[in-house]
Amino acid sequence: MSAGPSLTRALVDAVRSLRYQDLPDDVREVGRHCVLDFLGCALAGAAEPPVEILVATVVRAERSTEATLVGRPERAARLTAALVNGTAGHALDFDDTHTWMNGHPSAPVLPALLALAETENADGRRFLTALVAGIELECRLGALLGGRHYEIGFHSTGTVGTFGAAAACAHLLGLDEDGWLGAIGIAGSEAAGLKAAFGTMTKPLHAGRAASAGLLAALLAGGGFTAARDVLETKQGFAGTHAGAAPDPAALERLAGRFLIRETLFKYHAACYLTHAAIEAARRLREEHALDPQAIESVVVTVAPSLLGVCNIAEPRTGLEGKFSLRATTALALLGEDTGAIATYCDAQMADGSLVRLRDRVRVEVDRALSPTRARVMVLTGGRRLEAEADTGVPASDLTDQRRRLRAKFDALSAPVLGKRAGEVAETALAVDQLPSLRDLVQRLGG
């Protein structure tokens, strides 16, 4: 199952030579948005149960002071910091996403880079360029693998994200081509993550493991550690074992010259991104028709078939499960609950009688003509049939407005952790590429 000996190298070559001066202004700006959004999510997620367990079982036993843990007083070895910060950043499932990657691009890449940049005393330009390189590589790899990788049950944030973290760290370290190929080869054996974990603490662990494994891959490769140099296309390589087919080189060629980071999608609802279109359509119906939730007789949510294996938990019992329930999130929107508040997704809310009653009137159907980011919601109430459709797969065209919205999101997420320091940290993150040292930002993030 070989697509030619140069495919892995072609993927590396697409990003290895990126330099700060090569990045268009809008690409730099979206990179800053990724930093701000990830930090807000990680700060808010730093006290979540999966992070507390990691700190208790791994961090305290290490007793290392090498690297910062976002939103926490403890410090850790840099591989562990990447693990914990990646888990924190994805713990609330509120972090950014990308349709080419079929996953969350920043959650595996930024924790690895933060730990490495702090210990290597890297400047902001090197950091931002490495971030772009990591996201560009993982999104291109997602395109190479196609939808099959995700469809058969792999969680791309954990798998493809490991390659992205390795690439970002290889870029920051300035590895040569042999080092890059080694890092990507090592990442191919470390990459892991199953969609069966959705709705559990193991899903955010995928992001943490990807960050730590990617950082380890780059460090080992820099030290001369060997690996398969054609890990993607070789027989029994990553594509053959994880996607069931050789990668399509034409997919890489079609993306030449593009910056895919510009197509990053940011979340304004604290649930699985594939529920967002249904949430938006339901909110529109509620607002335009002044719906009385108690008068709603039935609801039909129509989505692409691929969503059934991702976010169709029919009767969620926990807040985590609720984030992956089209029925519950649609019901929350119709009830007028704040779907952008992390407190909405708690166990008590999922057991609330009014939510359960409306949730049980929601039926999920499929339409193969719909893209995964498009949904149609039909509400039957008082003899009226009301319908709305939404598509949340379109990247923002107004980056000034996106910055404003992400700053408001950051403030809401970080204020309980940072207090008065939140504004200062936000402004520093939004000027990350002007920093002489990433330590200026990272060491302000500890709790």
C-alpha positions in Angstrom: 0.0 0.0 0.0 2.6 2.5 -1.1 1.8 6.0 -2.6 5.4 6.5 -3.5 8.5 7.1 -1.3 8.2 10.8 -1.2 4.8 11.4 0.3 5.9 11.8 3.9 8.7 14.0 2.8 6.3 16.1 0.7 4.1 16.7 3.8 7.1 17.8 5.8 8.4 20.0 2.9 5.1 21.8 2.8 5.7 23.3 6.2 9.4 22.8 7.3 10.7 26.0 5.6 7.9 28.3 6.8 9.2 31.6 8.2 7.5 34.4 10.1 7.9 36.8 7.2 6.1 34.3 4.9 2.9 34.5 7.0 0.2 36.8 5.7 -1.3 39.2 8.2 -4.6 37.3 8.5 -2.7 34.0 9.1 -0.7 35.7 12.0 -4.0 37.1 13.4 -5.8 33.7 13.4 -2.7 32.2 15.0 -3.0 34.8 17.8 -6.7 33.9 18.1 -5.8 30.2 18.5 -3.4 31.1 21.3 -6.0 33.2 23.1 -8.8 30.7 22.7 -6.7 27.7 23.8 -5.5 29.6 26.9 -9.0 30.5 28.0 -10.2 26.9 27.6 -7.1 25.6 29.5 -7.5 28.0 32.3 -11.2 27.1 32.7 -10.4 23.4 32.4 -7.5 23.4 34.8 -9.6 22.3 37.8 -11.8 19.8 35.9 -11.7 16.2 37.3 -9.5 14.7 34.6 -6.8 17.3 35.3 -7.1 16.9 39.0 -6.5 13.2 38.6 -3.5 13.7 36.4 -2.0 16.1 38.8 -2.6 13.7 41.7 -1.2 10.6 40.0 1.6 12.0 37.8 2.6 15.6 38.6 3.0 15.3 42.4 5.0 12.1 42.1 7.5 13.8 39.7 8.2 16.8 41.8 9.6 18.7 38.8 9.7 22.5 38.5 10.6 22.5 34.8 7.5 23.8 33.2 4.3 25.7 33.9 0.9 24.1 34.4 -1.8 26.5 33.0 -4.1 27.7 35.8 -2.4 25.7 38.5 0.2 26.4 41.2 2.1 23.1 40.5 4.8 22.8 38.0 5.9 19.7 36.1 8.4 18.1 33.7 7.8 19.5 30.2 6.4 16.3 28.8 4.0 16.1 31.7 3.1 19.8 31.4 2.2 19.1 27.8 0.1 16.2 28.9 -1.7 18.1 31.6 -2.2 21.4 29.7 -3.5 19.5 26.6 -6.0 17.7 28.8 -7.1 20.9 30.4 -7.5 22.7 27.1 -9.8 20.0 25.8 -11.5 19.1 29.1 -14.5 21.4 28.4 -14.7 20.6 24.7 -14.8 24.3 24.1 -11.6 24.6 22.0 -11.3 25.3 18.3 -11.9 22.8 15.5 -11.1 22.3 11.8 -12.9 20.4 9.1 -9.8 19.4 7.2 -8.3 17.8 10.3 -11.6 16.4 11.5 -10.5 17.4 15.0 -9.3 20.1 17.3 -6.1 21.7 15.9 -4.8 23.8 18.8 -5.3 21.4 21.7 -2.5 19.0 20.8 -0.2 21.6 19.3 -0.1 24.5 21.7 0.5 22.6 25.0 3.6 20.9 23.4 4.8 24.3 22.1 4.2 26.1 25.4 6.3 23.6 27.3 9.0 23.6 24.7 9.1 27.3 24.2 9.3 28.0 28.0 12.2 25.6 28.5 14.0 26.6 25.3 13.4 30.4 26.0 12.0 30.8 22.5 10.8 34.2 21.2 7.2 34.9 20.0 7.9 34.9 16.3 9.5 31.5 16.4 6.6 30.3 18.6 3.8 31.6 16.3 5.5 30.3 13.1 5.9 26.9 14.7 2.2 26.9 15.7 1.2 27.7 12.1 3.5 24.9 10.9 2.0 22.3 13.3 -1.6 23.2 12.4 -0.8 23.3 8.7 0.8 19.8 8.8 -2.0 18.2 10.8 -4.7 19.6 8.6 -2.9 18.5 5.4 -2.5 15.0 7.0 -6.2 15.0 7.7 -6.9 15.8 4.0 -4.5 13.0 2.9 -6.2 10.4 5.1 -9.7 11.5 4.0 -12.8 10.9 6.0 -12.2 7.1 6.4 -9.8 7.6 9.3 -12.4 9.3 11.4 -15.3 7.2 10.2 -13.8 3.9 11.4 -13.4 5.2 14.9 -10.2 7.1 15.3 -10.3 10.5 17.2 -8.2 12.7 14.9 -7.3 15.1 17.8 -5.4 12.3 19.4 -4.0 10.7 16.2 -3.5 13.4 13.6 -2.8 15.9 16.4 0.3 13.9 17.5 1.8 14.6 14.1 0.8 18.3 14.4 2.5 18.6 17.8 5.6 16.8 16.5 5.8 19.1 13.5 5.4 22.3 15.6 8.1 21.2 18.0 10.4 20.1 15.1 10.0 23.6 13.7 10.7 25.4 16.9 13.8 23.2 17.5 15.0 23.9 13.9 15.5 20.3 13.1 16.9 19.4 9.7 15.1 17.2 7.2 16.3 13.9 8.8 15.2 15.2 12.1 11.7 16.1 10.8 11.3 12.7 9.1 12.3 11.1 12.3 9.9 13.1 14.4 7.0 12.3 12.0 8.0 8.7 12.0 8.0 8.5 15.8 4.7 10.3 15.9 3.1 7.7 13.6 3.8 5.0 16.2 2.7 7.1 19.2 -0.6 8.4 17.7 -3.7 7.1 19.4 -7.3 8.0 20.3 -10.7 6.3 19.8 -14.1 7.9 19.4 -15.5 5.3 21.8 -14.1 7.6 24.5 -16.4 10.5 23.6 -18.4 11.6 26.6 -15.7 10.5 29.0 -12.5 11.9 30.6 -10.5 9.9 28.1 -11.4 12.2 25.2 -9.5 15.2 26.6 -6.7 12.9 27.6 -6.3 12.2 23.8 -5.3 15.9 23.3 -2.9 15.8 26.3 -1.3 12.5 25.1 -0.9 13.9 21.6 0.8 17.0 22.9 3.2 15.0 25.1 3.9 12.4 22.5 4.5 14.9 19.7 6.9 16.8 21.9 8.7 13.6 22.8 8.9 12.6 19.1 10.6 15.9 18.2 13.0 15.7 21.1 14.0 12.1 20.4 14.4 12.8 16.7 16.6 15.8 17.5 18.8 13.4 19.5 19.2 11.0 16.6 16.4 8.5 17.4 15.4 6.6 14.3 12.0 5.8 12.8 10.3 4.9 9.5 11.0 7.8 7.2 8.0 7.0 5.0 5.6 6.3 7.9 2.5 7.5 6.1 2.6 5.6 2.8 4.8 2.5 3.6 3.3 -1.0 3.8 1.7 -1.3 7.3 2.3 2.4 7.8 -0.1 4.9 9.3 -2.4 5.4 6.3 -2.8 1.7 5.6 -3.4 0.7 9.2 -5.4 3.8 10.3 -7.4 4.6 7.1 -7.5 1.4 5.2 -6.0 2.8 2.1 -3.0 4.6 0.6 -3.1 8.4 1.0 -4.0 10.4 -2.0 -1.1 12.6 -3.1 -3.5 14.8 -5.1 -5.1 16.0 -1.9 -1.7 17.5 -0.9 -1.2 19.1 -4.3 -4.6 20.7 -4.2 -3.7 22.5 -0.9 -0.4 23.9 -2.1 0.1 27.5 -1.3 -2.9 27.7 1.0 -2.8 28.5 4.7 -5.4 26.2 6.3 -5.1 27.8 9.8 -7.2 30.6 8.3 -10.1 28.1 8.2 -10.0 27.4 11.9 -13.5 27.3 13.5 -14.0 28.6 17.0 -16.6 27.6 19.4 -19.2 29.8 21.1 -21.2 26.9 22.5 -19.5 24.7 25.1 -20.4 21.4 23.4 -19.2 19.1 20.5 -18.9 21.3 17.4 -21.1 19.0 15.4 -24.1 20.0 17.7 -23.6 23.7 17.0 -25.6 23.9 13.7 -28.6 22.3 15.4 -28.2 24.7 18.4 -28.1 27.7 16.1 -31.1 26.6 14.1 -33.1 25.9 17.3 -32.1 29.3 18.8 -33.3 31.0 15.7 -36.7 29.3 15.9 -37.0 30.2 19.5 -36.2 33.9 19.0 -38.1 34.4 15.8 -41.3 32.7 16.9 -41.2 33.3 20.6 -41.6 29.6 21.3 -43.1 28.3 24.5 -41.0 25.2 25.3 -43.9 23.6 27.1 -46.1 23.9 24.0 -43.6 22.1 21.7 -45.1 18.8 20.6 -42.2 17.4 18.7 -38.8 18.3 17.3 -36.9 16.7 14.4 -33.2 17.4 14.0 -31.8 16.4 10.6 -28.0 16.0 10.2 -25.4 14.2 8.1 -25.2 10.4 8.8 -21.6 10.7 10.2 -22.9 12.6 13.2 -24.7 9.5 14.6 -21.4 8.0 15.7 -20.1 11.2 17.3 -22.8 13.3 19.1 -26.0 11.2 19.3 -26.0 10.1 22.9 -29.7 9.7 23.3 -30.1 9.9 27.1 -27.1 11.7 28.6 -26.6 11.3 32.3 -23.6 13.5 32.8 -22.6 16.9 31.7 -19.9 15.4 29.6 -22.3 13.1 27.8 -24.6 16.1 27.3 -22.0 17.8 25.2 -22.3 14.9 22.8 -26.1 14.7 22.6 -27.9 16.4 19.7 -31.2 15.8 21.5 -30.0 17.4 24.8 -28.2 20.4 23.2 -31.1 21.2 20.9 -33.5 21.0 23.9 -31.2 23.4 25.8 -31.3 25.9 23.0 -35.1 25.7 22.7 -35.4 26.2 26.5 -33.3 29.3 26.2 -30.5 28.0 28.3 -27.0 29.5 27.8 -25.3 27.0 25.6 -22.1 29.0 25.8 -21.8 28.7 29.6 -19.7 25.8 30.9 -21.9 25.5 33.9 -24.8 24.6 31.7 -23.3 21.2 31.0 -23.5 19.6 34.4 -25.0 16.4 35.7 -27.8 18.2 37.5 -28.9 20.0 34.3 -29.0 16.7 32.3 -31.3 15.3 35.0 -33.6 18.4 35.1 -37.2 17.4 34.5 -37.9 20.2 32.0 -34.9 19.4 29.9 -35.6 15.6 30.0 -39.2 16.1 28.9 -38.2 18.3 25.9 -35.2 16.1 25.0 -37.5 13.1 24.8 -39.6 14.9 22.2 -36.5 15.4 19.9 -35.9 12.9 17.1 -32.7 12.7 15.1 -32.9 11.9 11.4 -30.3 11.9 8.7 -29.9 13.4 5.2 -26.9 12.4 3.2 -27.1 15.6 1.3 -26.1 17.6 4.4 -22.5 18.4 5.3 -21.4 17.5 8.8 -21.5 21.2 9.9 -25.1 21.7 8.6 -28.3 20.9 10.4 -32.1 21.4 9.9 -34.4 21.7 12.9 -38.2 21.3 12.6 -40.5 22.1 15.5 -44.2 21.2 15.7 -46.1 23.4 18.1 -49.7 24.5 18.3 -50.5 23.1 14.9 -47.6 25.1 13.3 -44.6 23.5 11.6 -41.6 25.7 11.9 -38.2 25.0 10.3 -34.7 26.5 10.3 -31.3 25.5 9.0 -27.8 26.6 10.0 -24.3 25.9 8.8 -21.4 26.4 11.2 -18.7 25.3 8.8 -17.9 28.7 7.3 -14.8 30.4 8.7 -15.1 34.0 9.9 -14.5 36.7 7.3 -14.4 39.5 9.8 -11.3 38.9 12.0 -11.8 42.0 14.0 -15.2 40.7 15.1 -13.8 37.3 15.7 -11.1 38.8 17.9 -13.8 40.7 19.9 -15.9 37.5 20.4 -12.9 35.4 21.4 -11.7 38.1 23.8 -15.2 38.1 25.5 -15.1 34.3 25.7 -11.5 34.4 27.2 -12.6 37.0 29.8 -15.5 34.8 30.9 -13.4 31.6 31.0 -10.3 33.1 32.7 -11.6 35.6 35.2 -12.5 33.0 37.8 -8.9 31.8 37.6 -6.8 34.9 36.9 -8.9 37.6 38.5 -7.6 41.1 37.6 -4.7 39.5 35.7 -7.1 38.2 32.9 -7.0 41.4 30.8 -3.2 41.6 30.9 -2.8 38.0 30.0 -5.3 38.4 27.1 -3.4 41.4 25.7 -0.1 39.5 26.0 -1.5 36.5 24.2 -2.9 38.7 21.4 0.6 40.1 20.9 2.4 36.8 21.3 4.6 37.2 18.3 6.1 40.5 19.7 7.4 38.8 22.8 11.2 38.5 23.2 10.6 35.4 25.3 7.5 33.1 25.7 8.3 33.0 29.4 6.8 36.5 29.5 3.4 34.8 28.8 3.7 31.3 30.1 4.8 32.1 33.6 1.8 34.4 34.1 -0.5 31.4 33.5 0.2 29.5 36.6 -2.6 29.5 39.2 
